[in-house]
Amino acid sequence: MIDSSGNSLQSAMIGKPPGGADQAALNPPDFQRDTYNILRGSARDAHEIRDQYGKYFDESGQLMSWNQMVKTEPDDIKLGADCAEMFEVLGGTDADGILHAYQIVVLTDG
């Protein structure tokens, strides 16, 4: 009966035919900034990294703000590598752990 009444009734009852799947746009976190935030909270008594990475510490021995660190080391790759190395020395763990976990979730569609 629906077929004989025309397209308008069929569209009203059944709806539009399905289209293509929507593509999700992912906005990954800023992993360098996340590593810095963890460092900022844990680098208060970081004598073991101050000698090697002293350019990132202010006169009082505190880790500089992110903006100050970017001005000190404008090369994003170098800054990221330095933050990862400081993180690994302080935490004894791989700084890319969050990134790897994120990639696993994205690659397996959550």
DOTORZA-328962 format. One record per residue (C-alpha): x, y, z; residue number from 1; residue in three letters. Coordinates in Angstrom, 1 decimal. Layout:
<recs>
east=X north=Y up=Z pos=NUM code=ALA
...
</recs>
This chain:
<recs>
east=0.0 north=0.0 up=0.0 pos=1 code=MET
east=2.9 north=2.4 up=0.8 pos=2 code=ILE
east=4.5 north=1.7 up=-2.5 pos=3 code=ASP
east=1.3 north=2.6 up=-4.4 pos=4 code=SER
east=0.8 north=5.9 up=-2.6 pos=5 code=SER
east=3.9 north=7.6 up=-4.0 pos=6 code=GLY
east=7.2 north=8.9 up=-2.7 pos=7 code=ASN
east=5.8 north=11.5 up=-0.3 pos=8 code=SER
east=3.9 north=9.0 up=1.8 pos=9 code=LEU
east=6.8 north=6.6 up=1.7 pos=10 code=GLN
east=9.2 north=9.3 up=2.8 pos=11 code=SER
east=6.9 north=10.4 up=5.6 pos=12 code=ALA
east=6.5 north=6.8 up=6.9 pos=13 code=MET
east=10.0 north=5.4 up=6.4 pos=14 code=ILE
east=12.2 north=8.4 up=6.3 pos=15 code=GLY
east=15.0 north=9.3 up=4.0 pos=16 code=LYS
east=17.3 north=6.7 up=2.6 pos=17 code=PRO
east=20.5 north=6.4 up=4.7 pos=18 code=PRO
east=23.5 north=8.4 up=3.5 pos=19 code=GLY
east=27.2 north=7.9 up=4.0 pos=20 code=GLY
east=28.6 north=7.6 up=7.5 pos=21 code=ALA
east=29.7 north=10.8 up=9.1 pos=22 code=ASP
east=33.4 north=11.1 up=9.7 pos=23 code=GLN
east=34.4 north=12.0 up=13.2 pos=24 code=ALA
east=37.0 north=14.7 up=13.5 pos=25 code=ALA
east=39.4 north=14.0 up=16.3 pos=26 code=LEU
east=41.2 north=16.8 up=18.1 pos=27 code=ASN
east=44.1 north=15.1 up=19.9 pos=28 code=PRO
east=45.4 north=16.6 up=23.1 pos=29 code=PRO
east=48.6 north=18.5 up=23.3 pos=30 code=ASP
east=50.9 north=15.8 up=24.6 pos=31 code=PHE
east=53.9 north=18.0 up=25.1 pos=32 code=GLN
east=51.8 north=20.4 up=27.2 pos=33 code=ARG
east=50.4 north=17.5 up=29.2 pos=34 code=ASP
east=54.0 north=16.3 up=29.9 pos=35 code=THR
east=54.9 north=19.8 up=30.9 pos=36 code=TYR
east=52.0 north=20.1 up=33.3 pos=37 code=ASN
east=53.0 north=16.8 up=35.0 pos=38 code=ILE
east=56.6 north=18.1 up=35.2 pos=39 code=LEU
east=55.5 north=21.4 up=36.6 pos=40 code=ARG
east=53.8 north=19.6 up=39.5 pos=41 code=GLY
east=56.7 north=17.2 up=40.2 pos=42 code=SER
east=59.9 north=19.2 up=39.4 pos=43 code=ALA
east=60.0 north=21.2 up=42.7 pos=44 code=ARG
east=62.9 north=19.3 up=44.1 pos=45 code=ASP
east=64.4 north=18.1 up=40.8 pos=46 code=ALA
east=68.1 north=18.4 up=41.4 pos=47 code=HIS
east=68.8 north=15.5 up=39.1 pos=48 code=GLU
east=67.4 north=17.4 up=36.1 pos=49 code=ILE
east=68.4 north=21.0 up=36.9 pos=50 code=ARG
east=72.1 north=20.5 up=36.1 pos=51 code=ASP
east=71.3 north=19.1 up=32.6 pos=52 code=GLN
east=68.2 north=21.2 up=31.8 pos=53 code=TYR
east=69.0 north=24.4 up=33.8 pos=54 code=GLY
east=67.9 north=26.7 up=31.0 pos=55 code=LYS
east=64.3 north=25.7 up=31.8 pos=56 code=TYR
east=64.5 north=26.7 up=35.4 pos=57 code=PHE
east=64.3 north=30.2 up=36.9 pos=58 code=ASP
east=66.5 north=31.8 up=39.4 pos=59 code=GLU
east=64.5 north=30.4 up=42.3 pos=60 code=SER
east=65.0 north=26.8 up=41.0 pos=61 code=GLY
east=61.4 north=26.4 up=39.8 pos=62 code=GLN
east=60.5 north=25.1 up=36.3 pos=63 code=LEU
east=59.6 north=28.0 up=34.1 pos=64 code=MET
east=56.1 north=28.6 up=32.7 pos=65 code=SER
east=55.4 north=26.9 up=29.4 pos=66 code=TRP
east=55.5 north=30.3 up=27.6 pos=67 code=ASN
east=58.9 north=31.0 up=29.1 pos=68 code=GLN
east=60.2 north=27.6 up=28.0 pos=69 code=MET
east=58.9 north=28.1 up=24.5 pos=70 code=VAL
east=60.9 north=31.4 up=24.4 pos=71 code=LYS
east=64.0 north=29.7 up=25.8 pos=72 code=THR
east=63.7 north=26.8 up=23.3 pos=73 code=GLU
east=61.7 north=27.8 up=20.2 pos=74 code=PRO
east=62.4 north=24.4 up=18.5 pos=75 code=ASP
east=59.2 north=22.4 up=19.2 pos=76 code=ASP
east=60.9 north=19.1 up=18.6 pos=77 code=ILE
east=63.8 north=19.9 up=20.9 pos=78 code=LYS
east=61.5 north=21.3 up=23.6 pos=79 code=LEU
east=59.3 north=18.2 up=23.4 pos=80 code=GLY
east=62.3 north=15.9 up=23.6 pos=81 code=ALA
east=63.8 north=17.7 up=26.6 pos=82 code=ASP
east=60.4 north=17.6 up=28.4 pos=83 code=CYS
east=60.1 north=13.9 up=27.7 pos=84 code=ALA
east=63.6 north=13.2 up=29.0 pos=85 code=GLU
east=63.0 north=15.3 up=32.2 pos=86 code=MET
east=59.8 north=13.4 up=32.7 pos=87 code=PHE
east=61.5 north=10.0 up=32.3 pos=88 code=GLU
east=64.3 north=10.9 up=34.7 pos=89 code=VAL
east=61.9 north=12.2 up=37.4 pos=90 code=LEU
east=59.2 north=9.6 up=36.9 pos=91 code=GLY
east=61.2 north=6.6 up=35.8 pos=92 code=GLY
east=58.6 north=5.9 up=33.1 pos=93 code=THR
east=58.1 north=6.6 up=29.4 pos=94 code=ASP
east=56.7 north=10.0 up=28.7 pos=95 code=ALA
east=55.0 north=8.8 up=25.6 pos=96 code=ASP
east=52.7 north=6.4 up=27.6 pos=97 code=GLY
east=49.7 north=8.7 up=27.4 pos=98 code=ILE
east=50.3 north=9.2 up=23.6 pos=99 code=LEU
east=50.6 north=5.4 up=23.1 pos=100 code=HIS
east=47.4 north=4.8 up=25.0 pos=101 code=ALA
east=45.6 north=7.4 up=23.0 pos=102 code=TYR
east=46.8 north=5.9 up=19.7 pos=103 code=GLN
east=45.6 north=2.5 up=20.8 pos=104 code=ILE
east=42.1 north=3.8 up=21.5 pos=105 code=VAL
east=41.9 north=5.8 up=18.3 pos=106 code=VAL
east=43.2 north=2.9 up=16.2 pos=107 code=LEU
east=40.7 north=0.5 up=17.7 pos=108 code=THR
east=37.8 north=3.0 up=17.5 pos=109 code=ASP
east=37.5 north=3.3 up=21.2 pos=110 code=GLY
</recs>
